[in-house]
Amino acid sequence: MFETPLTVIGRVVTDPRRRVVGDQELISFRVASNSRRRTGDGTWEPGNSLFITVNCWGKLVTGVGAGLYKGAPVIVVGDVFTSEYDDKEGIRRSSLEMRATAVGPDLSRAIVRYEQPQARAAEPVVDEPDADDALETDAAEKGTGLPLSA
């Protein structure tokens, strides 16, 4: 309730940090999203930047830990919120954070090869007709179609 969904396209600017919080694993990293704008003479100049801390929980921990590194181009989707805390000097601070629901490579800026998490043995495919297949075969042989209610 009252969560703000956001998609951020940028680069990982810190090494992903894995730690245990309570009884769950967390991996977090920072992403920078930088804009550029074209000037009147056709050159590009830097625009505004967004820096956000991305927190990954659950199944994301394994994939993010194995696949991301500082400098990787990413697309991150999640809910954003402001985290408030007191720093070492006791000054109240805040930072923008995201609880990620999906993290992936930006394929416009990277070439990626996906790997299956676990290799599975190939299961033999057995083509055994079931009752529906038998109805279709009988109807095809007789030149009649299945009723609309089938």
N, C-alpha and C positions, 0 to 999 in steps of 0.2 A: 504494500500500500504506500502511495506517495513516493515511489522510487522513480528516479530519473534515468531512463535508458539512454545510452550514448554509444556511438561508434567512433573510435579514434583510429586514424591511419597515421603511422609515424615510424619512428625507429626506437629500438630499445637503447637506453642511454646508461644503464647500469647493469652490472652482472646480476642475473637472477639469483635471489637469495632464498634458500630453502630452510625452513625451521618448523618446529613442532609447537603448536599452540593448543594447550589442553591435551586432548587425545587425537587431534587432527593435524595433518601436514598442511603447510601453507608455503607457497612460493610467490615472491613478490619482486617486482622490478619497476623501473620508471620508463615512461615513454615520452618522447618529445614529438610533437606534431607542429611542423613549421610551415607557414604559408609564404607564398611569393606573389608578387604582383608585377604586372608589366607597366613600365613607365611610358610616357608619351613618345619617347624616341625609340621604343621597341626593346629596350634592355629590361632585365629583371632585377628587382630589388627585394630584399627580405621583408616579410610582413610580420604579423604577430606570431607568437609561439604559445603552445600549450604544453605544460609539463604535468603529468599525472602519474600517481603511484597505482600500479595494477596489482591486485591481490587475487591469486588463483587458489581455489580449494578443490577438494574431491578429485575427480578423474582428470582435471586439468593439470594437476601437479606433475604427473608422470610425463605427459606429452610436452609440456612447457619446459620441464627440467631437461629433457632429452634433446629438444629441438631448438631452443632459443639461446641467444648469446648477445653480448653487448654489440650494438651496431646492426642487428637483424631488422629488416623491414617487416612490420607487422600490421595487422588489422585486429583491433581488440573491441569486443562488444561486451557491455555489462551495464550495471547500475552504478551511477556516480553519486558520491556524497562528500560532505566536508567533515574531516576529522579534526577535532580540536584537542590541544594538549598544552601542557606547560613545559617550556624548554629548561635547560640546566640553570639558567639565571632566574627562573620563575616567571618568565614573560609568557603570556597567553599567545599561542600560535595556532594556525590552522593550515591544513593541506588538503588538496583535492585528491580523492581516492576513488578507485573503481573496483567493485567486486565483479570480476570477469565471469561471463557465461560462455564465451567462446574466444579463442585466440588462434590466429592463423597467420601464415606468411602472406605478405603482399606480393602476389605473383606478377605484378607489373614491374617489380624491382628485384625479383629474385627467381632463381630456378630451383625447384624443389623436387625431391623424389620422396614419395610417401612409402613408408614401410608398414606392414601389418604388425600390430602389437605382439601377436603370438602366431607362429606358423601352425596351421591346422593340417592334419592329414586329409587328403582328398577322399571324399566319401563317394562310393560307387553310386551311379545314378541308375535306378531300376525303373523301367517304364512299364508299370503295371496299370492296365486300364481299370478305372473305378466305375461306379454306377453311372455317373454323368457322361463319361466317355462312351459307354455302351449305348446310352440313349442317343447321343450324337451320331454314332456309327450306324445304328439302326435307321435313324431318320434320313441320313445321307443315302443309304442303300435303297431306301424305299422312295426317295425323291420328295419326302415331306420334311418340313422344318419342325422345330420344337415349338410348342405352344408359347404364346407371349408370357404366360404365367410361370414358365419353367425357370 
